């Protein structure tokens, strides 16, 4: 009995390794096929509403949350890591590019915080002083909605800041850290912890959020509703009855009805966290190899100005 269980364990382990090798090798073929046959999964962008376009949309939905897509991204990460480990300047370039993307998104969408404050002030004035039940913004064809619509829209501004500024805040050192042993250990030990954290916590978390968020998004955009358990062939069959059904239900009768935008932000959040996990792993790896003199090398951090150094990183 023990021999049989030992054999079954090693057989399962061997089949798992073979499955992993097959998917890693197949990632190169899948990527090449996707890039050379974009019409099979991007034709839906033409909005012509033909049967082929509907099938193209279903393929896009399937591959966005598929095992094939995961292994394409994972294999690309392995290849880029191998190249960067040999050519450190290339890895530093990837770090600067990914951190620049995080900073660019964060610095742009941080303005949503100001818009949120200004709109809240306008809402208070319109309600308490002018006693108006609605508001209108724009020139020519204006956006005219009930005040409750604009009041609920404030949550969308907050979601923009949370989802698209998370990597920027990480680059700037603005996230709260609970430090039990980190401050007292050596430079290389810190970088080892950072590398393990990015691989064990940040990347898997981003993948899980993406896998759930991707199908959660599309289930509120189209019908028949796709499922993560559906095979490609089943989704292509569902394309016969496919139609757009964008969620426009509000929590209140005249409230904000663009809640599908929050689901798009959930997917964008997962993507930005995953990309910055790669950047953080690469930076930690390079600082581990090059030593303390490379600490914060090429790091683009915001400054509050002369005399405000004590407050930087504490916001």
C-alpha positions as CSV (number, residue, x, y, z in Angstrom):
1,X,0.0,0.0,0.0
2,X,2.8,2.4,0.9
3,X,4.6,1.5,-2.3
4,X,1.5,2.2,-4.4
5,X,1.0,5.6,-2.7
6,X,4.6,6.5,-3.3
7,X,4.4,5.6,-7.0
8,X,1.1,7.6,-7.4
9,X,2.7,10.6,-5.7
10,X,5.7,10.5,-8.0
11,X,3.4,9.9,-11.0
12,X,1.4,12.9,-10.1
13,X,4.5,15.0,-9.6
14,X,5.9,13.9,-13.0
15,X,2.6,14.6,-14.8
16,X,2.5,18.1,-13.1
17,X,6.1,18.8,-14.2
18,X,5.3,17.6,-17.7
19,X,2.2,19.9,-17.8
20,X,4.3,22.8,-16.7
21,X,7.0,22.1,-19.4
22,X,4.3,21.8,-22.1
23,X,2.7,25.1,-21.2
24,X,6.1,26.9,-21.0
25,X,7.1,25.6,-24.4
26,X,3.6,26.2,-25.8
27,X,3.7,29.8,-24.7
28,X,6.1,30.7,-27.5
29,X,3.8,29.2,-30.1
30,X,0.7,30.8,-28.5
31,X,2.2,34.2,-28.5
32,X,3.4,33.9,-32.1
33,X,0.0,32.6,-33.2
34,X,-1.8,35.4,-31.4
35,X,0.4,38.1,-32.9
36,X,0.0,36.7,-36.4
37,X,-3.7,36.0,-36.2
38,X,-5.0,39.1,-34.5
39,X,-8.2,39.0,-36.6
40,X,-9.3,35.9,-34.7
41,X,-9.5,37.8,-31.4
42,X,-9.5,41.5,-32.2
43,X,-12.1,41.8,-35.0
44,X,-14.7,42.7,-32.5
45,X,-13.2,46.2,-32.2
46,X,-14.6,47.0,-35.7
47,X,-18.1,47.0,-34.1
48,X,-19.7,45.5,-37.2
49,X,-21.7,43.0,-35.2
50,X,-21.2,40.1,-37.5
51,X,-21.0,36.4,-36.4
52,X,-17.2,36.5,-36.9
53,X,-16.9,39.6,-34.7
54,X,-19.0,38.0,-32.0
55,X,-16.8,34.9,-32.0
56,X,-13.7,37.1,-32.0
57,X,-15.1,38.9,-28.8
58,X,-15.7,35.5,-27.1
59,X,-12.1,34.5,-27.9
60,X,-10.8,37.7,-26.5
61,X,-12.8,37.1,-23.3
62,X,-11.6,33.5,-23.0
63,X,-7.9,34.2,-23.6
64,X,-7.9,37.2,-21.3
65,X,-8.3,34.9,-18.3
66,X,-6.9,31.7,-19.7
67,X,-4.1,29.4,-18.7
68,X,-2.5,30.1,-22.1
69,X,-2.4,33.8,-21.4
70,X,-0.9,33.2,-17.9
71,X,1.9,31.1,-19.3
72,X,2.6,33.7,-22.0
73,X,3.1,36.3,-19.4
74,X,5.0,34.0,-17.0
75,X,7.3,32.8,-19.8
76,X,7.9,36.4,-20.9
77,X,8.9,37.3,-17.3
78,X,11.3,34.3,-17.2
79,X,12.9,35.3,-20.5
80,X,13.2,39.0,-19.6
81,X,14.6,38.1,-16.2
82,X,17.3,35.9,-17.8
83,X,18.2,38.6,-20.2
84,X,18.3,41.2,-17.5
85,X,20.4,39.1,-15.2
86,X,23.1,38.9,-18.0
87,X,22.7,42.5,-19.1
88,X,22.1,44.5,-16.0
89,X,21.6,47.8,-17.9
90,X,18.7,46.1,-19.7
91,X,17.2,45.2,-16.4
92,X,17.7,48.7,-15.0
93,X,16.0,50.0,-18.2
94,X,13.0,47.8,-17.5
95,X,12.9,49.0,-13.9
96,X,13.0,52.7,-15.0
97,X,10.3,52.0,-17.6
98,X,7.9,50.3,-15.3
99,X,8.5,52.7,-12.4
100,X,8.0,55.6,-14.9
101,X,4.7,54.0,-16.0
102,X,3.6,53.8,-12.3
103,X,4.6,57.4,-11.6
104,X,3.0,58.7,-14.8
105,X,-0.3,57.0,-14.0
106,X,-0.2,58.0,-10.4
107,X,0.7,61.6,-11.0
108,X,-2.1,62.0,-13.6
109,X,-4.9,60.2,-11.8
110,X,-4.1,61.8,-8.5
111,X,-5.8,64.9,-9.8
112,X,-9.1,62.9,-9.4
113,X,-8.7,63.7,-5.7
114,X,-8.9,67.4,-6.5
115,X,-11.8,66.9,-8.8
116,X,-13.6,65.0,-6.0
117,X,-13.1,67.9,-3.5
118,X,-14.2,70.5,-6.0
119,X,-17.3,68.6,-7.1
120,X,-18.3,68.0,-3.4
121,X,-18.0,71.7,-2.8
122,X,-20.2,72.5,-5.8
123,X,-22.8,69.9,-4.6
124,X,-23.0,71.5,-1.2
125,X,-23.5,74.9,-2.7
126,X,-26.1,73.7,-5.2
127,X,-28.1,71.8,-2.5
128,X,-27.8,74.2,0.5
129,X,-27.6,77.6,-1.1
130,X,-29.3,77.4,-4.5
131,X,-31.6,74.5,-3.5
132,X,-31.3,72.9,-7.0
133,X,-32.2,69.2,-7.5
134,X,-29.9,68.8,-10.5
135,X,-26.6,70.0,-12.0
136,X,-25.3,70.6,-15.5
137,X,-21.7,70.5,-16.7
138,X,-20.2,71.1,-20.1
139,X,-20.4,73.4,-23.1
140,X,-22.9,72.8,-26.0
141,X,-24.3,69.4,-25.1
142,X,-24.0,69.5,-21.3
143,X,-24.1,66.6,-18.9
144,X,-27.2,67.2,-16.9
145,X,-28.0,64.8,-14.0
146,X,-29.7,64.7,-10.7
147,X,-27.5,65.9,-7.8
148,X,-27.6,62.4,-6.3
149,X,-25.9,61.1,-9.5
150,X,-23.0,63.5,-9.1
151,X,-22.8,62.7,-5.3
152,X,-22.5,59.0,-6.0
153,X,-20.0,59.7,-8.8
154,X,-17.5,60.9,-6.1
155,X,-16.9,57.2,-5.3
156,X,-15.6,56.8,-8.9
157,X,-13.0,59.5,-8.3
158,X,-12.0,57.8,-5.2
159,X,-11.7,54.4,-7.0
160,X,-9.5,56.1,-9.7
161,X,-7.1,57.2,-7.0
162,X,-7.1,53.9,-5.2
163,X,-6.7,51.6,-8.2
164,X,-4.4,53.7,-10.5
165,X,-2.2,55.4,-7.9
166,X,-1.4,52.2,-5.9
167,X,1.9,51.5,-7.8
168,X,2.8,55.2,-7.7
169,X,2.4,55.3,-3.9
170,X,4.6,52.1,-3.7
171,X,7.4,53.8,-5.7
172,X,7.2,56.9,-3.6
173,X,7.4,54.9,-0.3
174,X,3.9,56.0,0.8
175,X,2.4,52.7,1.9
176,X,2.3,51.9,5.6
177,X,4.8,49.2,6.5
178,X,4.6,47.0,9.7
179,X,8.3,46.6,10.5
180,X,9.2,43.8,12.9
181,X,12.7,42.8,11.8
182,X,13.3,44.6,8.5
183,X,15.0,47.8,9.8
184,X,17.6,45.9,11.8
185,X,18.8,43.4,9.2
186,X,21.6,43.8,6.6
187,X,21.1,45.4,3.1
188,X,21.2,42.0,1.3
189,X,18.8,40.4,3.7
190,X,16.4,43.3,3.1
191,X,16.6,42.8,-0.6
192,X,16.1,39.1,-0.3
193,X,12.9,39.7,1.7
194,X,11.8,42.2,-0.9
195,X,12.3,39.7,-3.7
196,X,10.5,36.9,-1.9
197,X,7.6,39.3,-1.1
198,X,7.2,40.4,-4.7
199,X,7.2,36.7,-5.9
200,X,5.2,35.2,-3.1
201,X,2.7,37.9,-2.3
202,X,2.4,40.7,-4.9
203,X,2.4,38.6,-8.1
204,X,0.0,35.8,-7.0
205,X,-2.4,38.4,-5.5
206,X,-2.4,40.3,-8.7
207,X,-3.0,37.2,-10.7
208,X,-5.9,36.1,-8.5
209,X,-7.5,39.5,-8.7
210,X,-7.1,39.5,-12.4
211,X,-8.6,36.1,-12.9
212,X,-11.7,36.9,-10.8
213,X,-11.9,40.5,-12.0
214,X,-11.7,39.7,-15.7
215,X,-14.7,37.5,-15.9
216,X,-16.5,39.6,-13.3
217,X,-16.1,42.5,-15.7
218,X,-17.4,40.7,-18.8
219,X,-20.3,39.2,-17.0
220,X,-21.6,42.8,-16.6
221,X,-20.9,43.8,-20.2
222,X,-22.3,41.0,-22.4
223,X,-24.9,38.2,-22.5
224,X,-24.8,35.3,-22.5
225,X,-22.6,35.7,-19.4
226,X,-19.2,34.0,-19.8
227,X,-17.9,31.8,-17.0
228,X,-14.3,31.1,-16.0
229,X,-15.1,27.4,-16.3
230,X,-16.3,27.6,-19.9
231,X,-14.0,26.1,-22.5
232,X,-13.2,28.1,-25.7
233,X,-15.5,25.9,-27.8
234,X,-18.4,26.6,-25.5
235,X,-17.8,30.3,-25.5
236,X,-17.6,30.4,-29.3
237,X,-21.0,28.5,-29.4
238,X,-22.5,31.1,-27.0
239,X,-21.4,33.8,-29.5
240,X,-24.5,33.1,-31.6
241,X,-26.7,34.8,-29.0
242,X,-24.1,37.4,-28.0
243,X,-25.2,41.0,-27.5
244,X,-23.9,43.9,-25.4
245,X,-25.6,44.4,-22.1
246,X,-23.6,47.0,-20.3
247,X,-24.6,47.4,-16.6
248,X,-26.3,50.7,-16.0
249,X,-28.1,49.9,-12.7
250,X,-27.7,52.5,-9.9
251,X,-28.0,52.0,-6.2
252,X,-30.6,54.8,-6.0
253,X,-33.3,55.8,-8.5
254,X,-31.3,58.8,-9.8
255,X,-27.8,57.7,-8.7
256,X,-24.6,57.1,-10.6
257,X,-25.2,54.3,-13.2
258,X,-21.7,53.7,-14.5
259,X,-20.7,50.9,-12.1
260,X,-19.2,48.8,-14.8
261,X,-16.3,51.4,-14.7
262,X,-15.4,50.1,-11.3
263,X,-15.0,46.6,-12.7
264,X,-12.7,48.0,-15.4
265,X,-10.7,49.7,-12.6
266,X,-10.4,46.4,-10.8
267,X,-8.7,44.7,-13.8
268,X,-6.5,47.8,-14.3
269,X,-5.5,47.6,-10.6
270,X,-4.5,44.0,-11.0
271,X,-2.4,44.8,-14.1
272,X,-0.6,47.7,-12.5
273,X,0.2,45.8,-9.3
274,X,1.5,42.9,-11.3
275,X,3.7,45.1,-13.5
276,X,5.1,46.9,-10.4
277,X,5.7,43.6,-8.7
278,X,8.1,42.8,-11.6
279,X,9.7,46.2,-11.3
280,X,10.1,45.8,-7.5
281,X,11.6,42.3,-7.9
282,X,14.1,43.5,-10.6
283,X,15.1,46.5,-8.4
284,X,15.6,44.4,-5.4
285,X,17.6,41.9,-7.4
286,X,19.9,44.5,-8.8
287,X,20.4,46.2,-5.5
288,X,21.1,42.8,-3.9
289,X,23.8,42.2,-6.6
290,X,25.3,45.7,-6.7
291,X,25.3,46.4,-3.0
292,X,24.3,49.4,-0.9
293,X,25.7,51.9,-3.3
294,X,22.9,51.1,-5.8
295,X,20.2,51.8,-3.2
296,X,17.4,53.9,-4.8
297,X,19.4,54.1,-8.0
298,X,17.4,55.9,-10.8
299,X,14.4,56.2,-8.3
300,X,12.2,59.1,-9.4
301,X,10.7,60.2,-6.1
302,X,8.6,63.4,-5.6
303,X,10.0,66.1,-3.4
304,X,8.0,68.5,-1.2
305,X,10.7,71.1,-1.6
306,X,13.6,72.4,0.4
307,X,13.2,72.1,4.1
308,X,10.4,69.4,3.9
309,X,12.7,66.3,3.8
310,X,11.5,65.1,7.2
311,X,7.9,64.8,5.8
312,X,8.7,63.0,2.6
313,X,7.7,59.3,2.6
314,X,5.4,59.9,5.5
315,X,2.3,60.8,3.5
